[in-house]
Amino acid sequence: MANQQTHVRQDLLTTQDAGMTYGGQLSFLRRKYTQDIAGADVVVSGLPFDAATTFRPGTRLGPQAIRAASVQLAEISDSAFPYNINPFETLAVADYGDCYFDSGYPEHAVDVILEHARKLLQQDVTMLTLGGDHFITYPLLKAHAEKFGPLALIHFDAHVDTWPDDGQRLDHGSMFLRAKNEGLIDTSRSIQLGIRSFSDSDHGFTVLTAPWIQEHGSAQAVSEIRRVVGDHQAYLTFDIDCLDPAFAPGTGTPVAGGLSSSEALAITRALVDFNIIAMDVVEVAPAYDHAEITAIAAATLAHDFICQLAIRKNSRYSAPD
């Protein structure tokens, strides 16, 4: 990571004076919009792609919605709950903006995203990506596996996303079988949480269904993640439809019986000492949202990831009450 450099970008360490919470520039957490990322630790970027959806479209508008929902989190960043730190005193975070897609050529999406991710990873930054539909995780995994080798996958979702795949189709429900088949992920080290969809095979993943988590609790779910993933380098992907539609109506493929926001946050906030090398938050479709509750949940998950990176950089952590 770039935080190992002697000199860190001071302009990215400084909290922006954005004025009113309900006005100003809508970068993620009010970070500086820039593609000059030399010296950055974390780069946030949007992948507004939704041509792989199989039900309701609209996640191409997800990155905008998540950025807009992050404004209150930016306002209280001096003491981010529940960590009681200002992550921007430690990390230089930039908002790179959105990757450009020509909507007339959806078949180019893998190459476009792969080139986008390679360009950022060449700068030794940690990527935090805002989707977009869940297919975007496949080329992101491809780019990260090129750099880090086969990864553990920590996958929050209502759906397993390992349905039959021919290696070519644009489908947000089959790309993790492709990632397994291409050796991008080590399924023996990978875990899926919040699942409530059928599959003929677990393909080597450990699967914790939503009813299992609701019966056994968040702490036991964290223990299972720790048992499976260990200290292996992991990629964290959070499909917002992991949450019950009561907590995340703004998504393309909602499924009843999911996790609450508090259950999901209890699990993700306990991952602070895991070796997570990147994260994405996907499937926010604001056209179906109500009072921004889906976007707020997504922004909070992404904000927490930045806080945890700051804690890991400082090698200090006290569990939140």
Backbone bond lengths (Angstrom), bond angles and torsions (degrees), N, CA, C in turn:
res aa  C-N    CA-C-N  psi(-1)  N-CA   C-N-CA  omega(-1)  CA-C   N-CA-C  phi
1 M - - - 1.456 - - 1.517 111.20 -
2 A 1.329 115.78 154.04 1.456 119.86 -178.17 1.514 112.24 -69.07
3 N 1.336 117.78 -14.19 1.468 118.54 179.93 1.519 112.28 -69.45
4 Q 1.333 117.23 -6.07 1.450 120.56 175.64 1.522 111.69 -83.44
5 Q 1.324 117.81 -7.74 1.443 120.45 179.61 1.529 110.27 -72.61
6 T 1.317 115.39 156.36 1.461 119.80 -179.16 1.516 111.06 -69.38
7 H 1.315 116.81 -40.89 1.456 120.94 -176.65 1.520 109.42 -110.62
8 V 1.321 116.10 126.77 1.452 122.32 -178.93 1.516 108.59 -110.97
9 R 1.306 116.14 143.07 1.457 122.22 -177.20 1.518 111.30 -58.79
10 Q 1.312 117.37 110.20 1.460 120.84 -178.43 1.527 111.55 -69.39
11 D 1.326 117.49 -32.40 1.459 118.51 -179.25 1.523 111.81 -68.44
12 L 1.351 117.12 -23.45 1.458 120.07 176.17 1.522 112.28 -88.86
13 L 1.319 117.21 -16.52 1.459 120.56 176.13 1.521 111.96 -80.91
14 T 1.310 117.29 -21.43 1.457 121.22 -173.85 1.524 110.37 -83.73
15 T 1.327 116.36 128.69 1.452 120.64 176.20 1.515 109.38 -66.60
16 Q 1.322 116.84 131.61 1.456 120.28 -178.74 1.526 110.94 -72.77
17 D 1.294 115.80 142.73 1.464 121.28 173.08 1.521 107.18 -86.41
18 A 1.339 114.58 93.72 1.463 119.80 -172.73 1.517 112.65 -91.44
19 G 1.347 117.18 -4.39 1.457 118.69 -179.07 1.519 110.80 76.51
20 M 1.311 116.13 -135.17 1.454 121.63 -175.21 1.523 111.28 -67.54
21 T 1.339 116.30 144.69 1.454 120.33 176.14 1.517 111.10 -59.12
22 Y 1.316 116.83 -34.14 1.467 121.83 -175.51 1.526 112.57 -95.37
23 G 1.317 116.72 17.78 1.457 120.51 177.40 1.515 109.96 -142.56
24 G 1.320 115.68 177.43 1.458 120.58 173.96 1.514 113.31 92.14
25 Q 1.306 114.63 -173.20 1.453 122.92 -174.99 1.523 110.41 -75.09
26 L 1.329 117.53 135.78 1.451 121.41 -175.21 1.520 111.90 -100.16
27 S 1.308 117.14 55.20 1.450 119.69 168.34 1.526 107.86 -78.80
28 F 1.343 116.54 163.91 1.458 118.40 -179.01 1.520 109.84 -68.14
29 L 1.327 115.62 124.90 1.462 123.46 -178.85 1.536 112.05 54.42
30 R 1.334 115.95 27.60 1.470 122.69 179.05 1.526 112.50 61.79
31 R 1.311 116.85 23.85 1.468 119.28 177.20 1.520 109.29 -71.58
32 K 1.302 114.92 161.87 1.453 120.45 -178.68 1.530 110.29 -68.53
33 Y 1.335 116.10 128.81 1.460 120.73 170.77 1.526 108.15 -74.57
34 T 1.314 116.60 116.79 1.454 119.02 178.59 1.523 110.22 -162.91
35 Q 1.332 116.43 147.78 1.453 121.43 170.77 1.524 111.33 -106.58
36 D 1.329 114.92 9.42 1.460 121.54 170.34 1.526 106.65 -91.84
37 I 1.325 117.69 90.11 1.458 121.65 -170.58 1.519 113.40 -107.16
38 A 1.336 117.17 12.02 1.460 119.52 174.97 1.526 108.56 -60.35
39 G 1.337 116.66 127.90 1.451 120.63 -179.56 1.509 114.49 86.85
40 A 1.327 118.55 -1.38 1.462 120.73 176.93 1.525 110.06 -79.70
41 D 1.329 115.33 150.85 1.460 121.36 173.16 1.521 111.57 -93.25
42 V 1.323 116.20 -43.86 1.454 122.39 -175.40 1.525 108.24 -128.70
43 V 1.323 115.71 135.75 1.456 120.96 176.12 1.527 108.34 -122.60
44 V 1.323 114.79 121.67 1.459 122.21 175.07 1.521 107.63 -92.93
45 S 1.325 116.31 132.65 1.459 118.64 174.62 1.522 109.27 -143.71
46 G 1.326 114.92 154.33 1.453 121.13 179.03 1.514 110.96 -103.40
47 L 1.334 115.86 141.57 1.458 121.83 173.18 1.525 107.50 -120.68
48 P 1.330 117.23 86.79 1.464 121.53 -174.46 1.524 112.77 -81.82
49 F 1.329 115.04 66.26 1.464 122.15 -176.08 1.517 109.16 -120.80
50 D 1.339 117.34 129.29 1.468 118.82 178.30 1.531 112.83 -141.83
51 A 1.317 116.85 27.22 1.459 120.09 -179.71 1.525 112.91 -79.23
52 A 1.343 117.91 -2.82 1.461 121.03 178.73 1.526 112.50 -101.64
53 T 1.326 117.25 6.93 1.456 120.36 -179.19 1.523 110.48 -70.02
54 T 1.340 115.66 149.72 1.456 121.45 -179.11 1.528 112.44 -112.51
55 F 1.339 117.85 -4.17 1.462 120.51 177.64 1.525 107.92 -133.85
56 R 1.314 119.14 -107.33 1.460 121.08 -174.28 1.531 110.60 -86.94
57 P 1.327 118.49 124.99 1.466 120.43 177.53 1.531 110.53 -80.07
58 G 1.320 116.02 176.53 1.461 120.94 174.74 1.505 115.72 128.05
59 T 1.352 117.63 -2.92 1.460 118.23 -178.41 1.523 112.79 -75.77
60 R 1.328 117.67 -6.70 1.470 118.35 173.55 1.530 110.75 -63.77
61 L 1.321 116.76 -19.03 1.460 121.20 177.43 1.529 112.08 -92.96
62 G 1.335 116.44 1.95 1.454 120.76 -178.89 1.517 115.20 -61.37
63 P 1.351 119.48 -47.79 1.466 118.61 -179.15 1.517 113.83 -57.28
64 Q 1.330 117.54 -40.85 1.462 120.19 177.26 1.516 110.81 -60.74
65 A 1.336 116.52 -44.56 1.459 120.84 -176.71 1.524 111.46 -66.31
66 I 1.324 117.08 -39.89 1.466 120.28 -179.63 1.523 110.18 -67.17
67 R 1.324 116.83 -40.77 1.464 118.78 176.85 1.531 111.17 -61.18
68 A 1.329 116.24 -45.32 1.468 119.43 -179.78 1.525 111.29 -61.99
69 A 1.324 116.50 -36.50 1.463 120.51 -178.62 1.519 112.96 -74.48
70 S 1.331 117.65 -11.81 1.468 120.87 -175.81 1.522 113.10 -86.20
71 V 1.333 118.59 -2.85 1.460 119.34 -170.34 1.523 112.65 -64.21
72 Q 1.335 117.94 -39.14 1.467 118.78 179.46 1.514 111.67 -69.15
73 L 1.333 116.54 -33.74 1.460 119.68 176.48 1.521 110.57 -65.52
74 A 1.329 116.90 -35.77 1.465 120.27 176.25 1.516 110.49 -66.15
75 E 1.324 117.03 -36.42 1.462 121.65 -177.03 1.524 112.04 -64.01
76 I 1.349 116.10 -31.81 1.467 119.91 -177.09 1.526 112.00 -106.53
77 S 1.330 116.65 21.70 1.464 119.55 -173.63 1.524 113.03 -68.34
78 D 1.341 118.68 -16.80 1.460 119.39 178.44 1.524 111.99 -62.78
79 S 1.332 117.15 -25.63 1.460 120.70 176.80 1.519 107.87 -146.39
80 A 1.321 115.34 78.37 1.459 121.34 -171.93 1.519 110.71 -69.13
81 F 1.308 116.42 127.02 1.457 122.24 178.75 1.525 109.58 -79.92
82 P 1.325 119.28 139.93 1.462 129.22 0.06 1.524 112.93 -97.71
83 Y 1.326 117.46 17.37 1.462 120.95 -171.11 1.524 113.02 -87.99
84 N 1.326 115.95 -20.71 1.475 121.85 179.90 1.528 112.07 58.27
85 I 1.329 114.86 43.79 1.458 120.98 174.73 1.519 108.42 -134.65
86 N 1.318 115.13 163.38 1.464 121.41 167.18 1.523 106.46 -105.18
87 P 1.328 118.43 103.76 1.471 119.15 -174.86 1.512 113.12 -62.79
88 F 1.338 116.73 -22.53 1.463 119.87 -175.52 1.523 112.38 -83.64
89 E 1.320 117.15 -3.19 1.461 119.89 168.13 1.525 110.87 -78.31
90 T 1.325 115.57 -16.85 1.460 121.83 -176.15 1.518 112.75 -111.10
91 L 1.332 116.09 -39.24 1.454 121.07 -173.41 1.525 111.80 -111.32
92 A 1.309 115.44 139.30 1.463 121.60 169.40 1.527 107.18 -91.23
93 V 1.334 116.20 112.52 1.469 122.26 -174.27 1.518 109.27 -118.14
94 A 1.318 116.69 128.55 1.461 121.88 178.87 1.520 109.85 -120.36
95 D 1.329 116.19 146.64 1.459 121.69 170.27 1.521 107.18 -99.84
96 Y 1.305 116.15 111.81 1.462 123.00 -174.66 1.527 112.40 -78.18
97 G 1.343 115.63 -11.95 1.450 119.45 -172.61 1.515 110.94 87.53
98 D 1.320 117.33 -162.09 1.450 122.11 -174.58 1.522 111.99 -104.68
99 C 1.318 114.82 142.65 1.454 121.55 171.38 1.525 108.51 -67.02
100 Y 1.313 117.14 137.47 1.465 121.10 -177.33 1.524 111.03 -87.39
101 F 1.335 115.91 130.25 1.459 122.09 173.60 1.521 108.78 -119.22
102 D 1.312 116.33 137.34 1.459 121.15 167.94 1.519 106.54 -86.38
103 S 1.337 117.05 109.89 1.462 120.90 -172.70 1.526 112.66 -63.83
104 G 1.318 117.76 -15.40 1.458 120.36 178.73 1.517 113.98 -79.41
105 Y 1.361 116.70 -9.21 1.455 120.65 -177.92 1.535 110.77 -131.28
106 P 1.328 117.36 65.85 1.468 118.92 -178.64 1.520 112.93 -60.78
107 E 1.339 116.80 -25.32 1.461 119.85 -178.98 1.537 112.13 -67.18
108 H 1.324 117.76 -12.35 1.460 121.07 177.78 1.524 112.73 -87.10
109 A 1.339 117.74 -1.32 1.461 121.19 -170.18 1.528 112.59 -58.42
110 V 1.329 117.90 -43.57 1.466 119.86 -177.72 1.525 110.26 -59.93
111 D 1.318 117.00 -48.21 1.463 120.28 -178.47 1.525 111.44 -65.36
112 V 1.331 117.15 -39.30 1.463 120.72 -179.39 1.529 110.47 -64.92
113 I 1.327 117.10 -46.92 1.466 120.67 -179.20 1.520 110.54 -67.79
114 L 1.317 116.96 -40.26 1.457 120.47 179.66 1.520 110.99 -60.72
115 E 1.329 117.40 -44.35 1.461 120.70 179.05 1.524 110.81 -66.10
116 H 1.331 116.50 -40.12 1.471 121.10 177.01 1.527 110.66 -58.75
117 A 1.326 116.77 -48.24 1.464 120.24 -177.71 1.523 111.21 -68.16
118 R 1.320 117.37 -41.46 1.466 119.49 178.66 1.524 111.17 -58.84
119 K 1.322 116.01 -41.69 1.460 120.53 -178.53 1.532 110.70 -60.74
120 L 1.332 116.26 -41.44 1.463 119.50 179.85 1.525 111.19 -72.32
121 L 1.329 116.89 -43.76 1.458 119.82 -176.58 1.520 112.24 -67.18
122 Q 1.319 117.67 -24.53 1.463 120.31 174.71 1.527 111.67 -62.30
123 Q 1.329 116.22 -22.09 1.473 121.50 178.71 1.527 112.04 -89.90
124 D 1.336 117.21 6.07 1.466 122.75 178.47 1.529 112.39 57.94
125 V 1.315 115.83 41.44 1.458 120.54 175.77 1.528 109.37 -102.30
126 T 1.324 115.35 162.58 1.461 121.24 170.26 1.519 107.91 -92.21
127 M 1.326 115.89 129.72 1.459 120.74 -178.46 1.531 110.96 -91.72
128 L 1.324 114.88 132.36 1.455 123.36 169.13 1.522 105.95 -121.21
129 T 1.321 116.70 113.31 1.459 121.25 -169.64 1.521 110.88 -113.78
130 L 1.336 115.31 136.46 1.454 122.84 178.92 1.530 108.63 -109.18
131 G 1.354 116.29 119.35 1.463 119.55 178.98 1.502 111.58 -91.02
132 G 1.306 114.84 170.46 1.432 131.04 18.63 1.546 112.61 74.25
133 D 1.356 114.73 158.14 1.451 118.32 176.50 1.524 109.42 -80.67
134 H 1.334 115.06 171.87 1.462 119.32 -168.35 1.520 113.04 -73.22
135 F 1.314 118.65 -13.53 1.458 120.03 177.71 1.524 111.19 -59.36
136 I 1.330 117.69 -27.46 1.467 119.99 -177.37 1.518 112.48 -58.90
137 T 1.337 117.07 -24.03 1.463 119.49 -178.44 1.525 111.42 -65.29
138 Y 1.331 117.56 -29.99 1.472 119.37 -178.99 1.533 112.10 -60.02
139 P 1.337 120.46 -56.78 1.469 117.72 178.29 1.525 113.21 -65.20
140 L 1.330 117.88 -28.63 1.466 119.29 175.30 1.527 110.75 -65.11
141 L 1.326 116.72 -42.69 1.461 119.86 175.34 1.526 111.13 -61.94
142 K 1.315 116.34 -38.91 1.463 120.87 -179.82 1.532 110.31 -60.28
143 A 1.338 115.95 -45.90 1.464 120.16 180.00 1.524 111.21 -66.04
144 H 1.328 117.10 -41.70 1.465 119.73 -178.40 1.526 111.71 -71.06
145 A 1.336 117.02 -36.13 1.461 119.45 177.80 1.525 111.44 -66.56
146 E 1.332 117.24 -31.55 1.462 119.95 174.97 1.527 110.89 -60.22
147 K 1.313 115.90 -34.17 1.464 120.12 -176.30 1.531 112.44 -90.49
148 F 1.332 116.70 -40.16 1.464 120.55 -170.75 1.525 114.09 -108.84
149 G 1.326 117.40 -10.70 1.450 119.63 -172.72 1.521 110.97 87.48
150 P 1.348 117.34 -179.42 1.472 120.35 -178.37 1.526 111.23 -56.89
151 L 1.327 114.80 135.99 1.450 121.59 -171.22 1.519 111.37 -110.83
152 A 1.321 115.87 151.98 1.452 120.48 162.06 1.522 107.88 -73.87
153 L 1.318 116.73 145.67 1.456 121.40 177.49 1.520 108.93 -116.71
154 I 1.332 116.05 123.83 1.463 122.38 172.25 1.517 105.56 -105.60
155 H 1.317 115.70 108.98 1.466 122.14 -163.88 1.529 110.01 -122.38
156 F 1.337 116.50 110.82 1.463 122.79 175.02 1.524 108.32 -97.86
157 D 1.336 116.82 127.64 1.465 118.82 -173.45 1.519 109.54 -172.15
158 A 1.324 116.31 159.79 1.461 121.21 166.15 1.512 111.21 -82.61
159 H 1.327 116.59 -21.94 1.467 122.56 -171.23 1.523 110.25 -121.05
160 V 1.331 115.96 147.56 1.466 119.69 -177.51 1.526 112.72 -73.62
161 D 1.343 117.20 -27.73 1.473 122.29 179.80 1.522 112.72 57.84
162 T 1.340 115.10 32.26 1.470 120.64 175.74 1.525 110.37 -125.34
163 W 1.313 117.53 30.89 1.456 121.28 176.45 1.535 109.77 -72.70
164 P 1.331 117.76 167.26 1.482 120.58 -172.19 1.526 112.77 -51.87
165 D 1.328 114.10 137.53 1.459 120.82 -175.62 1.525 108.84 -139.40
166 D 1.330 116.04 135.67 1.470 120.11 -178.97 1.520 113.19 -99.44
167 G 1.338 116.65 7.39 1.451 120.05 179.19 1.506 114.51 84.05
168 Q 1.335 117.68 -1.40 1.454 120.94 -177.10 1.540 113.23 -127.76
169 R 1.322 117.25 -30.59 1.454 120.69 -169.48 1.521 112.04 -67.60
170 L 1.314 115.71 149.24 1.454 122.48 172.45 1.519 106.58 -93.90
171 D 1.330 116.86 103.17 1.456 121.57 -172.32 1.522 108.45 -151.70
172 H 1.324 115.95 122.29 1.458 118.65 -179.29 1.526 112.51 -81.03
173 G 1.343 117.35 11.48 1.453 120.88 178.29 1.521 114.43 -117.57
174 S 1.317 117.86 7.02 1.471 119.17 -176.46 1.529 113.94 -135.08
175 M 1.318 117.64 -2.69 1.472 119.50 -167.67 1.527 113.29 -71.97
176 F 1.345 119.12 -20.17 1.461 117.86 179.20 1.525 112.25 -80.23
177 L 1.327 117.49 -23.25 1.459 118.72 168.50 1.522 109.39 -67.03
178 R 1.327 117.74 -40.20 1.464 120.94 176.40 1.526 110.62 -62.98
179 A 1.335 116.38 -43.10 1.465 119.70 179.19 1.525 110.88 -61.58
180 K 1.331 116.70 -39.53 1.473 120.22 176.14 1.522 110.39 -64.07
181 N 1.334 116.51 -48.25 1.465 120.61 -176.38 1.528 112.08 -62.99
182 E 1.327 117.03 -29.17 1.462 120.95 -179.96 1.525 112.45 -90.84
183 G 1.332 118.03 1.65 1.453 120.95 177.10 1.514 114.59 75.12
184 L 1.335 116.77 20.51 1.469 119.87 179.72 1.515 111.70 -77.11
185 I 1.332 115.84 -29.44 1.457 121.08 -178.95 1.521 109.44 -127.11
186 D 1.311 115.26 151.35 1.461 122.92 174.58 1.523 106.29 -100.65
187 T 1.331 116.86 102.96 1.462 118.72 -174.44 1.524 112.24 -67.46
188 S 1.327 118.42 -24.16 1.467 120.17 177.62 1.521 111.07 -67.18
189 R 1.332 116.31 -19.04 1.466 122.16 178.20 1.537 112.04 -106.79
190 S 1.330 116.61 9.64 1.462 120.64 -171.02 1.514 111.47 -114.58
191 I 1.324 115.90 151.64 1.456 120.99 -174.22 1.521 110.02 -142.06
192 Q 1.318 115.40 141.63 1.461 123.03 178.29 1.522 108.43 -116.24
193 L 1.344 116.65 133.43 1.459 121.47 -173.98 1.523 111.13 -128.14
194 G 1.338 115.39 140.03 1.458 121.14 177.03 1.507 113.72 88.64
195 I 1.335 116.95 8.57 1.465 121.86 -171.96 1.535 110.84 -66.12
196 R 1.323 114.45 138.72 1.462 121.53 172.47 1.528 109.56 -149.46
197 S 1.325 113.96 54.36 1.460 121.91 175.51 1.524 107.86 -144.91
198 F 1.324 116.02 155.14 1.456 121.79 -175.16 1.527 111.43 -86.51
199 S 1.329 114.94 146.15 1.459 120.46 170.89 1.524 108.09 -148.41
200 D 1.321 116.20 144.54 1.463 120.70 179.03 1.520 112.33 -68.90
201 S 1.332 117.00 -23.31 1.461 120.88 -176.72 1.523 109.37 -146.26
202 D 1.340 115.76 148.42 1.467 119.02 173.94 1.524 111.10 -87.36
203 H 1.346 117.91 -7.01 1.468 123.99 176.43 1.530 112.41 54.67
204 G 1.330 116.21 28.04 1.455 120.22 177.05 1.516 114.78 93.54
205 F 1.335 117.77 -10.53 1.459 120.98 176.55 1.536 110.30 -71.70
206 T 1.315 116.40 149.21 1.461 121.02 161.60 1.521 107.21 -83.87
207 V 1.317 117.18 128.05 1.462 121.94 -174.93 1.523 109.92 -117.63
208 L 1.320 115.90 120.46 1.464 122.40 173.00 1.519 107.51 -108.42
209 T 1.310 116.37 109.07 1.458 119.45 179.86 1.525 110.36 -72.97
210 A 1.320 115.57 163.25 1.458 119.55 176.87 1.526 111.16 -59.23
211 P 1.353 120.14 -45.60 1.471 118.48 176.89 1.528 113.23 -59.22
212 W 1.346 117.10 -36.08 1.473 119.21 177.97 1.526 110.46 -62.07
213 I 1.318 116.91 -45.81 1.466 120.09 -179.83 1.520 110.43 -65.11
214 Q 1.318 117.48 -40.30 1.454 120.30 -179.84 1.524 111.91 -66.61
215 E 1.326 117.00 -30.67 1.464 120.49 178.01 1.526 112.20 -79.59
216 H 1.332 116.59 -42.41 1.458 120.36 -172.66 1.524 114.16 -94.89
217 G 1.332 117.25 -20.88 1.455 120.47 176.37 1.511 114.38 96.25
218 S 1.314 114.56 161.68 1.464 121.26 -176.17 1.524 112.01 -66.00
219 A 1.331 116.94 -38.67 1.465 119.53 -177.78 1.524 111.05 -62.41
220 Q 1.324 117.22 -39.71 1.463 119.87 178.58 1.527 110.82 -68.90
221 A 1.335 116.12 -34.70 1.456 119.32 176.06 1.526 110.71 -62.22
222 V 1.319 117.10 -42.05 1.464 120.79 177.95 1.527 110.23 -62.82
223 S 1.321 116.95 -40.68 1.472 120.19 177.83 1.519 111.14 -59.98
224 E 1.339 116.47 -38.85 1.455 119.93 178.34 1.528 111.11 -68.16
225 I 1.321 117.32 -40.03 1.473 119.66 176.46 1.523 109.40 -60.36
226 R 1.312 116.12 -43.63 1.464 120.05 -178.58 1.536 110.67 -64.74
227 R 1.320 117.05 -40.73 1.465 120.84 179.30 1.520 110.94 -62.77
228 V 1.328 116.85 -42.71 1.463 121.20 -174.76 1.526 111.90 -78.83
229 V 1.312 116.34 -48.45 1.469 120.97 -171.72 1.520 111.63 -83.92
230 G 1.330 116.86 -37.78 1.457 120.44 -177.26 1.518 111.36 58.51
231 D 1.333 116.27 -136.48 1.463 119.90 -179.82 1.530 111.80 -100.40
232 H 1.325 116.54 15.41 1.464 120.49 -179.69 1.526 109.96 -67.04
233 Q 1.336 116.60 147.48 1.463 120.21 175.99 1.524 109.29 -63.57
234 A 1.336 115.10 128.60 1.461 120.17 -171.43 1.519 111.30 -127.44
235 Y 1.317 113.88 147.55 1.462 122.52 172.53 1.527 106.95 -108.03
236 L 1.327 116.37 130.00 1.465 122.67 -178.10 1.518 109.10 -104.33
237 T 1.335 116.63 120.26 1.458 121.04 176.46 1.519 109.22 -123.43
238 F 1.328 115.98 129.38 1.463 120.77 -177.29 1.519 109.19 -122.72
239 D 1.334 114.94 105.61 1.458 121.21 171.10 1.520 106.90 -82.00
240 I 1.324 116.66 122.75 1.455 120.14 -172.45 1.525 111.91 -64.78
241 D 1.346 118.01 -16.99 1.463 117.86 177.53 1.526 111.99 -76.63
242 C 1.343 117.53 0.56 1.461 120.34 166.14 1.529 110.11 -57.47
243 L 1.333 115.45 -34.46 1.458 120.52 178.48 1.529 110.01 -75.53
244 D 1.313 115.44 148.77 1.459 120.18 174.67 1.526 109.75 -60.79
245 P 1.335 118.80 147.35 1.470 120.01 178.86 1.521 114.47 -56.68
246 A 1.326 117.65 -20.57 1.466 119.36 174.49 1.519 111.37 -64.09
247 F 1.338 116.90 -27.87 1.462 122.38 -177.75 1.529 112.18 -106.13
248 A 1.343 116.74 -14.72 1.468 120.83 -179.27 1.521 109.70 -150.18
249 P 1.329 117.15 71.05 1.468 119.31 178.26 1.521 112.85 -72.00
250 G 1.328 117.12 -22.29 1.454 121.27 -173.58 1.504 112.84 -84.84
251 T 1.316 116.11 68.01 1.454 120.97 -179.49 1.520 108.90 -149.33
252 G 1.317 116.98 161.83 1.446 120.89 -170.89 1.511 115.75 -80.79
253 T 1.349 116.98 -27.98 1.466 120.57 -176.40 1.519 109.71 -132.98
254 P 1.333 117.78 69.10 1.465 120.51 -176.48 1.522 111.34 -71.25
255 V 1.342 115.45 145.05 1.457 122.22 179.06 1.525 108.18 -135.07
256 A 1.312 117.14 127.03 1.458 121.41 -179.78 1.529 111.15 -66.02
257 G 1.335 115.51 154.51 1.456 121.11 173.91 1.509 115.05 89.90
258 G 1.329 117.55 19.62 1.457 120.48 -176.16 1.516 113.97 -86.00
259 L 1.326 114.55 -173.69 1.457 120.94 178.88 1.517 110.36 -71.91
260 S 1.315 116.06 152.43 1.454 120.63 168.84 1.522 108.83 -80.35
261 S 1.319 116.19 164.69 1.466 119.55 175.97 1.520 110.41 -59.01
262 S 1.323 116.93 -41.63 1.470 119.73 -177.13 1.525 111.01 -67.54
263 E 1.336 118.30 -37.47 1.468 120.11 177.49 1.525 110.67 -63.90
264 A 1.329 116.35 -45.66 1.462 119.58 -179.27 1.526 111.18 -64.08
265 L 1.327 116.80 -43.43 1.458 119.74 -179.22 1.527 111.54 -66.88
266 A 1.325 117.11 -34.82 1.467 119.37 177.33 1.520 110.64 -60.62
267 I 1.338 116.57 -36.11 1.470 119.93 179.18 1.524 110.66 -75.91
268 T 1.330 117.03 -51.52 1.466 118.79 -175.13 1.518 111.88 -65.66
269 R 1.332 117.93 -32.27 1.464 119.81 179.53 1.521 112.59 -71.91
270 A 1.317 116.87 -14.70 1.466 120.71 176.75 1.521 112.58 -90.27
271 L 1.334 117.54 3.04 1.464 121.00 -178.47 1.524 112.15 -93.43
272 V 1.313 117.10 14.62 1.462 120.59 -171.09 1.524 112.81 -61.61
273 D 1.330 118.45 -29.86 1.464 119.53 -177.84 1.528 112.59 -99.89
274 F 1.332 117.15 12.71 1.457 120.20 175.33 1.535 110.27 -83.26
275 N 1.311 115.70 159.34 1.467 121.83 -177.37 1.533 109.02 -91.16
276 I 1.332 115.88 67.22 1.463 121.44 -176.95 1.527 108.59 -92.32
277 I 1.318 116.00 122.40 1.467 120.64 -171.63 1.533 112.89 -99.79
278 A 1.336 118.43 -9.56 1.462 121.34 178.54 1.522 108.38 -170.41
279 M 1.326 115.26 163.15 1.462 120.43 179.32 1.519 109.54 -146.50
280 D 1.337 115.21 147.60 1.457 119.69 164.66 1.526 109.79 -132.57
281 V 1.331 114.73 152.68 1.462 123.18 173.95 1.524 106.01 -124.24
282 V 1.326 116.63 123.62 1.456 120.25 -169.06 1.527 111.69 -132.40
283 E 1.343 113.52 169.86 1.468 124.94 171.17 1.527 114.58 71.41
284 V 1.332 117.93 23.41 1.465 120.44 169.82 1.524 107.97 -80.55
285 A 1.334 116.01 119.99 1.463 122.32 -179.75 1.533 107.59 -120.93
286 P 1.317 117.88 93.35 1.470 121.39 -168.70 1.520 114.74 -63.45
287 A 1.326 118.38 -20.85 1.464 119.00 -179.92 1.526 112.00 -63.24
288 Y 1.325 117.42 -23.50 1.462 121.50 -179.42 1.525 112.13 -103.75
289 D 1.324 117.03 4.38 1.460 121.40 -176.54 1.524 110.66 -80.05
290 H 1.324 115.20 163.57 1.461 121.94 175.01 1.517 107.88 -132.07
291 A 1.329 115.86 124.39 1.467 121.94 177.50 1.531 112.24 53.27
292 E 1.343 116.65 28.07 1.466 123.50 176.11 1.527 113.80 63.03
293 I 1.342 118.60 18.76 1.465 117.97 -173.44 1.530 111.98 -66.67
294 T 1.321 117.86 -33.36 1.464 120.47 177.73 1.522 110.44 -68.21
295 A 1.310 116.42 -46.36 1.466 121.10 -179.52 1.523 111.15 -64.93
296 I 1.324 117.20 -36.66 1.468 120.79 178.38 1.528 110.14 -64.57
297 A 1.331 116.46 -43.01 1.466 119.48 177.06 1.525 110.81 -60.62
298 A 1.337 116.79 -44.38 1.466 120.58 -179.85 1.521 111.27 -64.18
299 A 1.321 116.87 -43.78 1.465 120.36 179.48 1.526 110.95 -62.90
300 T 1.321 117.01 -38.04 1.465 120.93 179.83 1.522 111.07 -65.89
301 L 1.321 117.15 -42.76 1.465 120.44 177.71 1.529 110.97 -61.11
302 A 1.326 116.71 -43.24 1.462 120.60 179.85 1.527 111.29 -68.04
303 H 1.323 116.57 -41.27 1.470 121.93 177.33 1.526 110.21 -59.70
304 D 1.339 116.97 -43.24 1.456 120.46 -179.20 1.526 111.29 -63.38
305 F 1.314 117.08 -36.48 1.465 120.03 178.23 1.526 110.35 -60.01
306 I 1.327 117.18 -42.93 1.467 120.56 177.91 1.527 110.35 -63.09
307 C 1.323 117.21 -43.23 1.463 120.10 177.97 1.523 111.08 -59.43
308 Q 1.314 117.34 -41.87 1.456 120.64 -179.16 1.523 111.89 -68.13
309 L 1.328 116.90 -35.35 1.462 119.30 174.47 1.526 110.70 -62.58
310 A 1.324 116.22 -40.04 1.469 119.80 178.64 1.521 110.72 -63.91
311 I 1.323 116.76 -41.24 1.458 120.69 178.97 1.521 110.70 -64.15
312 R 1.327 116.30 -43.20 1.467 119.02 -179.87 1.528 111.34 -65.50
313 K 1.323 116.30 -35.95 1.465 118.98 178.15 1.523 110.56 -63.29
314 N 1.317 116.66 -38.73 1.464 121.29 -179.60 1.516 112.75 -85.53
315 S 1.344 116.76 -8.31 1.465 122.22 179.99 1.513 111.85 53.97
316 R 1.320 115.48 42.26 1.456 118.85 176.34 1.516 107.58 -140.24
317 Y 1.300 115.26 138.83 1.457 119.16 -179.21 1.518 109.83 -160.15
318 S 1.327 116.09 131.50 1.448 123.46 168.39 1.515 107.45 -121.32
319 A 1.300 117.07 126.83 1.453 120.10 -175.82 1.523 110.27 -58.52
320 P 1.348 117.87 133.68 1.458 120.85 178.65 1.517 110.79 -65.55
321 D 1.341 115.47 148.99 1.459 120.36 177.12 1.518 110.45 -69.47
